[in-house]
Amino acid sequence: MAVGTRVGGTVEEALSICLRREHLRRTVRIALVVGAILTLINQADVIIGGNAVTFTWVKVGLNFCVPFDVSNLGLLAGKRAEAGVRPD
């Protein structure tokens, strides 16, 4: 990487970092564990009671998307810190 290059400075750069196999393995695992826990906490009673509607399943999906996004943002922040890049 060239001196002064911003890590994750563009969408393409950020995606290339986040889509690396070793990073995806970790972020997907985090999303699965945290998403399952959030689903149990927030929607288990509705699902077990048989009252889940479409909106319930949308919320379940978001329970997995949010930790995936957060773990990727942490990954990018860590890569920036490693490269000594200061945030804008």
Beta strands, then each sheet from edge to edge (+ up, - down):
end
